Amino acid sequence: MPFLADLHVHSPYAIATSKDMVPVSMARYAQLKGLAVVATGDFTHPAWFQRLREELVPAEAGLFRLREDLVEESNRNVPISCRSEVRFMLSAETSNIYKRAGKTRKVHNLLYVSSFEEALAIREAIEALGGNARSDGRPILKIDSEDMLGILMKHSPEGFLVPAHLWTPHFSVLGAFNQFNSLEECYGDLAEHVFAVETGLSSDPPMNWRLSQLDRLTLVSNSDAHSPRKLGREANVFHTDLSFAAIRDAIKGGREKGFGGTIEFYPQEGKYHLDGHRACGRRMTPEETRRHEGRCPDCGKKVTVGVVHRVEELADRKKARKPKRAAGFTSLIGLPEVLGELLEVRPTTKKVEKEYTRLIAALGSELHILREAKLDSIAQEGWTRLGEAIGQMREGDVHVSAGYDGEYGTVKVFA
């Protein structure tokens, strides 16, 4: 069965109340013939863990669904054209900050388990090592990433770990400030048990295909959602049975096991795509950074080295080479961003929200509009120019201004 999964959500912040468990923004990727799987986020946090136990009930093996009374309440906020089955997978993100070989390492790890009992055992193991799971939804732990993976494997035989946003400069395995040059350096003897990595918003599959060391891994993309509006901005496509094990095995096995690829940001829109110094408004290419010896030419401070630069440092191929096991991907601009461009307002304004709601009620989910809706159907809704914009986007005919040093980039259809 076809379905989409967004497996990186910061839930206590993204999903604040029961009626928001399946928020309007789920309309981004609801499918009439499929469903959505969403990570719960933050099962390590006691209060959120309790909330999950109260509001989720078992569904297919290792997955959960919202209680029926809460589904009815949630659907009041979702247009009929976008209502869909939703499943939840228990997940958490840890911020592992520790010393290795005399250097401070900062790595975000995504954990996935199939039962509340396993989730509780992992939290208790973290707390036994002095970790404070109660301080934040993404706990900061003085636990080595290799040990974190070991804890997961001990308490969740079916569980798996995915390194989060692989290239982000400050908190990732291959980020410029960590100076791990491979998964083996980070996870040691347990590295072979890592079978997927999250590309993050600032890179896409072709950038990662320049490294032969990543060929054995499945590249996943998730929204990293801190608010409901961000849910589903990146997602994974599956063509497999619906269960925790089927999702895990599809991710592990790649295209041949039912992993259907990813729906992506344009990587230039990510806020660490290029190098730069935001305080001075300096966006820099890797070549410019090297020419200025890693310093901002305006103030002399060190620049933040971005994803493109770091990929170039570690790449052993001049051009991307797609592995046989790899699935494809689609790069999209969010419908609110397209509407904002056409209406000449910010995508978060009420003017855009009103038009967005009208369009998805008439035509279906956001991803259906962006990927599949007939352009003449969009024009019939009074938006000939929107049809033109989506047609151009589908052809990859876009104009980009890359993000840098924490500043999001922009991707526009019309120059």
C-alpha positions as CSV (number, residue, x, y, z in Angstrom):
1,M,0.0,0.0,0.0
2,P,1.3,3.5,-0.7
3,F,1.8,5.9,2.1
4,L,3.9,8.8,3.2
5,A,5.9,9.1,6.4
6,D,7.3,12.1,8.3
7,L,9.6,10.6,10.9
8,H,11.2,13.7,12.6
9,V,8.8,15.7,14.8
10,H,9.3,17.7,18.0
11,S,5.9,16.9,19.3
12,P,5.3,18.8,22.6
13,Y,6.0,22.0,20.7
14,A,4.6,20.9,17.3
15,I,1.4,19.3,18.7
16,A,0.1,21.3,21.6
17,T,-3.4,20.0,22.3
18,S,-5.5,16.9,21.6
19,K,-7.4,18.5,18.7
20,D,-4.0,19.4,17.1
21,M,-2.8,15.8,17.1
22,V,-3.9,15.6,13.5
23,P,-3.7,19.3,12.7
24,V,-4.9,21.1,9.6
25,S,-1.3,21.0,8.3
26,M,-1.7,17.2,7.9
27,A,-3.7,18.4,4.8
28,R,-0.2,18.9,3.3
29,Y,0.2,15.2,2.6
30,A,-3.0,13.3,3.2
31,Q,-3.8,10.9,0.4
32,L,-7.2,9.6,-0.6
33,K,-5.9,6.2,-1.4
34,G,-3.2,6.0,1.3
35,L,-2.4,7.3,4.7
36,A,0.3,9.2,6.6
37,V,2.7,7.9,9.3
38,V,4.0,10.5,11.7
39,A,6.7,10.2,14.3
40,T,5.5,11.0,17.8
41,G,8.7,12.7,18.8
42,D,10.1,12.9,22.4
43,F,9.1,9.6,23.9
44,T,11.9,10.2,26.4
45,H,10.0,13.1,28.0
46,P,7.9,11.7,30.9
47,A,4.9,14.2,30.4
48,W,4.8,13.6,26.7
49,F,5.2,9.9,27.2
50,Q,2.1,9.8,29.5
51,R,0.2,11.9,27.0
52,L,1.0,9.4,24.2
53,R,-0.1,6.5,26.3
54,E,-3.4,8.2,27.0
55,E,-4.3,9.3,23.5
56,L,-2.8,6.6,21.3
57,V,-4.1,3.1,20.9
58,P,-2.5,0.1,19.1
59,A,-3.0,-0.2,15.4
60,E,-0.9,-2.4,13.0
61,A,2.0,-4.2,14.7
62,G,4.3,-1.6,16.2
63,L,2.2,1.4,15.1
64,F,-0.5,3.4,16.8
65,R,-3.5,5.6,15.9
66,L,-5.3,8.4,17.7
67,R,-8.3,7.5,19.9
68,E,-11.5,7.5,17.9
69,D,-13.1,10.4,19.9
70,L,-10.0,12.5,19.2
71,V,-10.1,11.6,15.5
72,E,-13.6,12.9,15.3
73,E,-12.6,16.1,17.1
74,S,-9.6,16.6,14.8
75,N,-11.5,16.1,11.6
76,R,-13.6,19.1,12.3
77,N,-10.5,21.2,11.3
78,V,-9.6,19.1,8.2
79,P,-11.4,19.5,4.8
80,I,-13.1,16.4,3.7
81,S,-11.0,16.3,0.6
82,C,-7.9,15.9,2.8
83,R,-9.0,13.5,5.5
84,S,-6.9,10.4,5.7
85,E,-5.9,7.6,8.0
86,V,-3.0,8.6,10.3
87,R,-0.6,6.3,12.1
88,F,2.0,7.2,14.7
89,M,5.5,5.7,15.3
90,L,7.2,6.1,18.6
91,S,10.2,8.2,18.2
92,A,12.6,10.5,20.1
93,E,15.6,12.7,19.3
94,T,18.5,12.9,21.6
95,S,21.2,15.6,21.7
96,N,24.4,13.7,22.5
97,I,27.2,16.0,23.6
98,Y,30.4,14.3,24.8
99,K,34.1,14.2,24.5
100,R,35.8,11.9,22.0
101,A,39.6,11.9,21.2
102,G,40.0,15.2,23.1
103,K,37.2,17.0,21.1
104,T,33.7,17.9,22.0
105,R,31.2,16.1,19.8
106,K,27.6,17.2,19.3
107,V,25.3,14.7,17.5
108,H,21.5,14.5,17.2
109,N,20.2,11.0,17.0
110,L,16.7,9.8,16.0
111,L,15.5,6.7,17.9
112,Y,12.5,4.6,16.7
113,V,10.9,1.8,18.8
114,S,7.8,-0.4,18.4
115,S,6.3,-0.3,22.0
116,F,5.8,1.9,25.0
117,E,7.6,-0.7,27.1
118,E,10.8,-0.3,25.0
119,A,10.5,3.5,25.1
120,L,10.3,3.4,28.9
121,A,13.2,1.1,29.2
122,I,15.4,3.4,27.1
123,R,14.4,6.4,29.2
124,E,15.3,4.6,32.4
125,A,18.6,3.5,30.9
126,I,19.4,7.1,30.0
127,E,18.5,8.3,33.5
128,A,20.6,5.6,35.1
129,L,23.6,7.1,33.3
130,G,22.8,10.6,34.7
131,G,20.8,11.9,31.7
132,N,18.0,14.3,32.5
133,A,15.1,13.3,30.2
134,R,12.7,15.7,32.0
135,S,14.5,18.9,31.1
136,D,13.6,19.1,27.4
137,G,11.8,17.3,24.7
138,R,15.2,16.7,23.0
139,P,17.3,15.8,26.1
140,I,20.9,16.9,26.2
141,L,22.9,13.8,27.2
142,K,26.6,13.3,28.0
143,I,26.4,9.9,26.3
144,D,28.6,8.9,23.4
145,S,26.6,8.2,20.2
146,E,28.0,4.7,20.1
147,D,26.7,4.0,23.6
148,M,23.4,5.6,22.6
149,L,23.0,3.1,19.8
150,G,24.0,0.3,22.2
151,I,21.2,1.3,24.6
152,L,18.7,1.3,21.8
153,M,19.8,-2.1,20.6
154,K,19.7,-3.6,24.1
155,H,16.2,-2.5,24.9
156,S,14.5,-2.5,21.5
157,P,15.5,-5.5,19.3
158,E,13.4,-4.2,16.4
159,G,14.3,-0.5,17.0
160,F,16.7,1.5,14.9
161,L,18.7,4.7,15.0
162,V,19.0,7.3,12.2
163,P,21.6,10.1,12.5
164,A,19.7,13.3,12.2
165,H,20.3,16.0,9.6
166,L,23.6,14.4,8.6
167,W,25.4,17.6,7.5
168,T,24.2,20.4,9.8
169,P,27.3,22.2,10.9
170,H,26.8,22.1,14.7
171,F,24.9,19.0,15.7
172,S,25.4,16.2,13.3
173,V,27.8,13.3,12.5
174,L,29.4,14.8,9.4
175,G,28.9,18.5,10.2
176,A,31.8,20.9,9.8
177,F,32.3,21.5,13.6
178,N,32.2,17.9,14.7
179,Q,35.0,16.6,12.5
180,F,33.8,13.0,12.3
181,N,34.6,12.0,8.7
182,S,32.5,8.8,8.7
183,L,29.8,6.9,10.5
184,E,32.4,4.4,11.6
185,E,34.3,7.2,13.5
186,C,31.1,8.2,15.3
187,Y,29.4,4.8,16.0
188,G,32.5,2.6,16.2
189,D,31.9,-1.1,16.1
190,L,28.2,-0.6,16.0
191,A,28.2,1.5,12.8
192,E,27.1,-1.5,10.7
193,H,23.7,-1.3,12.5
194,V,23.0,2.1,11.1
195,F,21.3,1.6,7.8
196,A,19.9,5.1,7.0
197,V,20.8,8.8,7.4
198,E,18.7,11.9,7.3
199,T,19.8,14.3,4.6
200,G,18.5,17.4,6.4
201,L,17.0,20.4,4.8
202,S,20.2,21.8,3.4
203,S,21.2,18.7,1.3
204,D,19.5,16.5,-1.2
205,P,20.2,12.9,-2.5
206,P,22.6,13.9,-5.4
207,M,24.8,15.8,-2.9
208,N,25.1,12.7,-0.8
209,W,25.6,10.4,-3.8
210,R,29.1,12.1,-4.2
211,L,30.3,10.0,-1.2
212,S,30.8,6.3,-1.8
213,Q,30.8,5.7,1.9
214,L,27.1,6.5,1.9
215,D,26.2,4.1,-0.9
216,R,25.1,1.3,1.5
217,L,22.7,3.7,3.4
218,T,19.1,4.7,2.6
219,L,18.7,8.5,2.5
220,V,15.6,9.6,4.3
221,S,14.1,13.1,4.5
222,N,11.8,14.4,7.2
223,S,10.3,17.8,8.2
224,D,12.2,18.3,11.5
225,A,8.9,20.0,12.6
226,H,8.9,22.3,15.5
227,S,5.4,23.6,14.6
228,P,2.3,22.2,12.8
229,R,3.0,24.3,9.8
230,K,6.3,22.4,9.3
231,L,4.8,18.9,9.3
232,G,5.3,17.1,6.0
233,R,7.5,19.8,4.3
234,E,9.8,16.8,3.7
235,A,8.6,13.2,3.7
236,N,9.3,9.6,2.7
237,V,7.3,7.5,0.2
238,F,6.6,3.8,1.0
239,H,5.2,1.0,-1.1
240,T,5.0,-1.7,1.5
241,D,2.8,-3.3,4.2
242,L,1.8,-1.2,7.1
243,S,3.7,-2.1,10.3
244,F,6.8,-1.0,12.2
245,A,8.8,-3.9,10.9
246,A,7.8,-3.2,7.3
247,I,8.7,0.4,7.5
248,R,12.1,-0.4,9.1
249,D,12.8,-3.1,6.5
250,A,11.9,-0.9,3.7
251,I,14.3,1.8,5.0
252,K,17.0,-0.8,5.5
253,G,16.5,-2.5,2.1
254,G,16.0,0.6,0.0
255,R,14.2,0.7,-3.3
256,E,13.9,-3.1,-3.8
257,K,12.2,-3.5,-0.4
258,G,9.5,-0.8,-0.9
259,F,11.2,2.4,-0.1
260,G,9.8,4.8,-2.7
261,G,12.1,7.8,-2.3
262,T,11.7,11.2,-0.7
263,I,9.9,14.5,-1.1
264,E,12.4,17.3,-0.6
265,F,13.0,21.0,0.0
266,Y,15.2,22.5,-2.6
267,P,18.4,22.2,-0.6
268,Q,19.3,25.8,-1.3
269,E,16.3,26.8,0.9
270,G,18.0,25.1,3.9
271,K,19.6,27.5,6.4
272,Y,23.0,26.0,6.2
273,H,23.4,25.3,2.5
274,L,26.3,27.7,1.8
275,D,29.0,29.2,4.1
276,G,28.6,32.7,5.5
277,H,28.3,35.1,8.4
278,R,24.7,36.2,9.1
279,A,25.6,39.2,11.3
280,C,27.3,40.8,8.3
281,G,24.9,39.5,5.7
282,R,27.7,37.6,4.0
283,R,26.8,34.5,1.9
284,M,29.9,32.7,0.7
285,T,30.8,29.8,-1.6
286,P,33.4,27.3,-0.4
287,E,35.9,28.9,-2.8
288,E,35.3,32.3,-1.3
289,T,35.7,30.9,2.2
290,R,39.0,29.3,1.4
291,R,40.2,32.5,-0.3
292,H,39.5,34.4,2.9
293,E,40.9,31.6,5.1
294,G,37.6,30.9,6.8
295,R,37.1,34.5,7.9
296,C,34.3,37.0,7.1
297,P,35.8,39.6,4.8
298,D,33.8,42.3,6.6
299,C,34.5,41.7,10.3
300,G,37.2,39.0,10.4
301,K,35.2,36.5,12.5
302,K,35.0,32.8,11.5
303,V,32.3,32.0,9.1
304,T,29.9,29.1,9.5
305,V,31.0,26.4,7.1
306,G,27.9,25.1,5.3
307,V,26.8,21.8,3.8
308,V,28.0,22.3,0.3
309,H,31.5,23.0,1.6
310,R,31.5,20.0,3.9
311,V,30.3,17.7,1.2
312,E,33.1,18.9,-1.1
313,E,35.6,18.1,1.7
314,L,34.5,14.5,2.1
315,A,33.3,13.7,-1.5
316,D,35.4,11.1,-3.4
317,R,33.4,11.7,-6.6
318,K,33.3,14.8,-8.7
319,K,29.8,14.0,-9.8
320,A,26.9,12.3,-8.1
321,R,26.5,8.6,-8.8
322,K,23.2,7.1,-7.8
323,P,23.6,3.7,-6.1
324,K,21.5,0.8,-7.4
325,R,19.6,0.5,-4.1
326,A,18.6,4.2,-4.1
327,A,15.1,5.4,-4.8
328,G,14.3,8.7,-6.5
329,F,13.3,12.1,-5.1
330,T,11.1,15.1,-5.9
331,S,12.0,18.7,-5.0
332,L,9.0,20.9,-4.3
333,I,8.2,24.4,-3.1
334,G,5.5,24.5,-0.4
335,L,2.1,25.7,-1.6
336,P,2.0,28.6,1.0
337,E,5.4,29.8,-0.3
338,V,4.1,29.7,-3.9
339,L,0.9,31.6,-2.9
340,G,2.9,34.1,-0.9
341,E,5.0,34.8,-4.0
342,L,2.0,35.3,-6.2
343,L,0.1,37.4,-3.7
344,E,3.2,39.3,-2.8
345,V,2.9,38.7,1.0
346,R,4.6,36.4,3.5
347,P,3.5,32.7,3.3
348,T,2.4,32.9,7.0
349,T,-0.2,35.6,6.5
350,K,-4.0,35.1,6.9
351,K,-4.4,36.0,3.2
352,V,-2.3,33.0,2.2
353,E,-3.9,30.8,4.8
354,K,-7.4,31.6,3.5
355,E,-6.5,30.9,-0.1
356,Y,-4.6,27.7,0.9
357,T,-7.6,26.4,2.7
358,R,-9.9,27.1,-0.2
359,L,-7.6,25.4,-2.7
360,I,-7.1,22.2,-0.7
361,A,-10.8,22.0,0.0
362,A,-11.5,22.2,-3.7
363,L,-8.6,20.2,-5.2
364,G,-7.2,17.9,-2.5
365,S,-4.1,17.8,-0.4
366,E,-1.2,20.1,-0.8
367,L,1.1,17.4,-2.2
368,H,-1.6,16.4,-4.7
369,I,-1.9,20.0,-5.9
370,L,1.9,20.3,-6.2
371,R,2.6,16.9,-7.8
372,E,-0.5,15.6,-9.5
373,A,-3.4,18.0,-10.0
374,K,-4.1,18.9,-13.6
375,L,-3.0,22.4,-14.3
376,D,-6.3,23.2,-16.0
377,S,-8.1,22.2,-12.8
378,I,-6.0,24.7,-10.9
379,A,-6.9,27.3,-13.5
380,Q,-10.6,26.6,-13.1
381,E,-10.2,27.7,-9.5
382,G,-9.4,31.1,-10.8
383,W,-5.7,30.7,-10.6
384,T,-4.2,30.6,-14.1
385,R,-0.9,32.1,-12.8
386,L,-0.8,29.5,-10.0
387,G,-1.1,26.8,-12.6
388,E,1.8,28.3,-14.5
389,A,3.9,28.5,-11.4
390,I,3.3,24.9,-10.4
391,G,4.0,23.8,-14.0
392,Q,7.4,25.6,-13.9
393,M,8.2,24.1,-10.5
394,R,7.5,20.6,-11.7
395,E,10.0,21.2,-14.5
396,G,12.6,22.5,-12.0
397,D,12.5,26.0,-13.5
398,V,13.0,27.9,-10.3
399,H,15.2,30.8,-9.0
400,V,17.2,30.2,-5.8
401,S,19.0,32.3,-3.2
402,A,20.8,29.9,-1.0
403,G,20.6,29.9,2.8
404,Y,23.6,30.3,5.1
405,D,24.6,30.6,8.8
406,G,21.1,29.9,10.1
407,E,19.4,32.1,7.5
408,Y,16.8,30.2,5.3
409,G,17.3,30.6,1.6
410,T,14.5,31.5,-0.8
411,V,13.2,29.5,-3.8
412,K,10.9,31.4,-6.2
413,V,9.2,30.4,-9.4
414,F,9.3,33.8,-11.0
415,A,12.4,35.9,-11.0
